[in-house]
């Protein structure tokens, strides 16, 4: 079982959309979190340690994770998706599917 964590700022739009795309996929356990204090699920050292792979939306999210746990850098991938999409936006889903297919194959 591969544990995948998606991280954005507020854990409202981008990371939950990414989580939903892979949730229920065989061989994966998927969660999401945010770097902001008021995020729906706030990133923690425990979540970072739990994850085998971490996908962050922007470079500053990777830096935030490194401040919590330096070991995060070795398993963190920056997707470079700006904070301009709402949850489940079809364009966001298309971008995520394209970028994540490199790691997980075709995403339905």
C-alpha positions as CSV (number, residue, x, y, z in Angstrom):
1,X,0.0,0.0,0.0
2,X,1.5,3.3,-1.1
3,X,0.4,6.3,1.1
4,X,0.0,9.5,-0.9
5,X,-0.5,13.0,0.6
6,X,-1.6,16.1,-1.3
7,X,-0.8,19.5,0.2
8,X,-2.0,23.0,-0.7
9,X,-2.6,26.1,1.5
10,X,-6.1,25.8,2.9
11,X,-6.9,22.2,2.1
12,X,-10.2,23.4,0.5
13,X,-9.8,23.3,-3.2
14,X,-6.6,21.9,-4.8
15,X,-5.5,19.2,-2.5
16,X,-9.0,17.8,-1.8
17,X,-9.6,17.7,-5.6
18,X,-6.4,15.7,-6.1
19,X,-7.3,13.4,-3.2
20,X,-10.7,12.7,-4.7
21,X,-9.1,11.7,-8.0
22,X,-7.0,8.9,-6.4
23,X,-9.2,8.0,-3.5
24,X,-10.3,4.3,-3.7
25,X,-7.6,3.4,-6.2
26,X,-6.2,0.0,-5.6
27,X,-2.9,0.0,-3.8
28,X,-3.2,3.6,-2.6
29,X,-4.1,5.2,0.6
30,X,-4.7,9.0,0.0
31,X,-5.1,12.0,2.3
32,X,-4.8,15.8,1.9
33,X,-3.8,18.7,4.2
34,X,-3.0,22.4,4.1
35,X,-0.1,24.5,5.3
36,X,-2.2,27.3,6.7
37,X,-3.1,27.4,10.4
38,X,-6.8,27.5,9.6
39,X,-6.7,24.7,7.0
40,X,-9.4,22.0,7.0
41,X,-6.6,19.5,8.0
42,X,-3.4,21.1,9.0
43,X,-0.2,19.5,7.9
44,X,1.8,17.8,10.7
45,X,5.0,15.9,11.3
46,X,2.8,12.8,11.7
47,X,1.2,13.2,8.3
48,X,4.6,13.8,6.7
49,X,5.9,10.7,8.3
50,X,2.8,8.7,7.3
51,X,3.2,9.6,3.6
52,X,5.3,7.6,1.1
53,X,4.8,10.3,-1.5
54,X,3.9,13.9,-1.0
55,X,2.6,16.1,-3.8
56,X,2.5,19.9,-3.1
57,X,0.8,22.4,-5.3
58,X,3.5,25.1,-5.1
59,X,7.2,25.4,-4.1
60,X,6.4,27.4,-0.9
61,X,4.4,24.3,0.3
62,X,7.5,22.2,0.0
63,X,9.4,24.7,2.0
64,X,6.7,24.7,4.7
65,X,7.0,20.9,4.9
66,X,10.8,21.0,5.2
67,X,10.5,23.4,8.1
68,X,8.3,20.8,9.9
69,X,10.4,17.7,8.9
70,X,13.6,17.9,6.8
71,X,13.0,14.4,5.6
72,X,10.0,15.6,3.7
73,X,12.1,17.0,0.9
74,X,13.2,13.6,-0.3
75,X,9.6,12.4,-1.0
76,X,8.0,15.7,-2.0
77,X,7.0,16.5,-5.6
78,X,6.0,20.1,-6.6
79,X,3.1,20.1,-9.1
80,X,3.3,23.8,-9.8
81,X,-0.5,24.5,-9.7
82,X,-1.4,28.0,-8.8
83,X,-4.1,28.9,-6.3
84,X,-6.7,30.0,-8.8
85,X,-9.0,27.0,-9.0
86,X,-12.1,26.0,-7.0
87,X,-12.6,22.5,-5.7
88,X,-13.6,20.0,-8.5
89,X,-12.9,22.6,-11.2
90,X,-12.8,20.6,-14.5
91,X,-9.7,22.5,-15.6
92,X,-8.0,21.7,-12.2
93,X,-9.0,18.0,-12.6
94,X,-7.6,17.9,-16.1
95,X,-4.2,19.4,-15.0
96,X,-4.0,17.1,-12.0
97,X,-4.8,14.0,-14.2
98,X,-2.1,15.0,-16.7
99,X,0.6,15.7,-14.0
100,X,-0.2,12.7,-11.8
101,X,-0.4,10.2,-14.7
102,X,3.4,10.3,-14.8
103,X,3.3,8.7,-11.3
104,X,0.1,6.6,-11.3
105,X,-0.7,5.9,-15.0
106,X,-4.0,7.0,-16.5
107,X,-6.4,8.5,-14.1
108,X,-10.1,8.1,-14.9
